[in-house]
């Protein structure tokens, strides 16, 4: 039975998006656990490529109205930057 025929475009894109998100998380974990510099570089390259693919899928979903977003106010963005900067400085 071909279940793909029963899935809508939105369902397929959502599934792809979730798979890409999962792969990004996995690559990040693998990078932090790898001790070989060459392996870390390969994984970092793969992470960047996967993150780019994830964004392209997300952007297609957003453009088609499948993924609603709203821009954060500048004040919220600046507050988040300050918070992350403080956390980094405390490490």
N, C-alpha and C positions, 0 to 999 in steps of 0.2 A: 504494500500500500504506500503510495506517495503522499506523505503528510506535508511536504513542501507546497504542494498545490493548494492546500487548505490554509496556508499562512498568508496574511496580508503583507504588503510591502512594509507597513509599520512594524508588524511583528518580526519580520526578517531583520530589519534595521535595528530594532531593539535588541534582538538576540546577538547580532554582530557587535553592537555597542557594549553589551554586557561581557561578551567574550574578550573584547579588546581591553576593557577595564580590568578584568581579571588577570590578563596577561601582563599589563603594566604593573599591577601589584606584585605578581610573581617575579618579574624581572627585578624589581626593586629589592625584594627579599634575597634573590640569588646574588645580586651585586654585593649586598651587605655581608653575605656569608662566604663570598669567594676570596681566597687569599692570593691567587695567582693574578698578577697585574694584567697579563694578556687576556685571561678569561674575563676579568672585570671590564676591560675595554670592549670586548666582543659583546658582553651583556649590556653595557651602557649604550652601545650603538643600537642594539636590538630594542632596548627600552625607548630610545628616542624615536626610532622608526615606528614602533607600536603606538607610542603616545601621539605621533602625528596621524597615524591611521585612525586612532580613536577619535581625535578631534575632527577629522574629515567626516566620519560617520555621524558624529554628534551634530556637526554643522549642517549636513544634509537633512537630518531629522528636524533641526530647528527651522530650516528654510521651508520644509514641507508642512510645518505646523504640528509635528509629532512630539516636539519637545519644547515646551514653553519656558522661556527664560526672561529675566529682567535684569537690567544693569544695576549694580550696586551704587549707591550714592558715593561721591568722592570722599566724603567724610568717613564712611564705613571702610573704604579701601585704605585710606590713610591710617585709620585706627588699627586695622589688621596688620599693616606694615610695621607700625610702631610696636605692636604686641610681639610679632615674630622677631623683630630686631632685639627686643628686650630678652626674649627667650634665648636667642643665639648668644647674646652678650653674657648671659648668666651661666652658660655651659662651660 
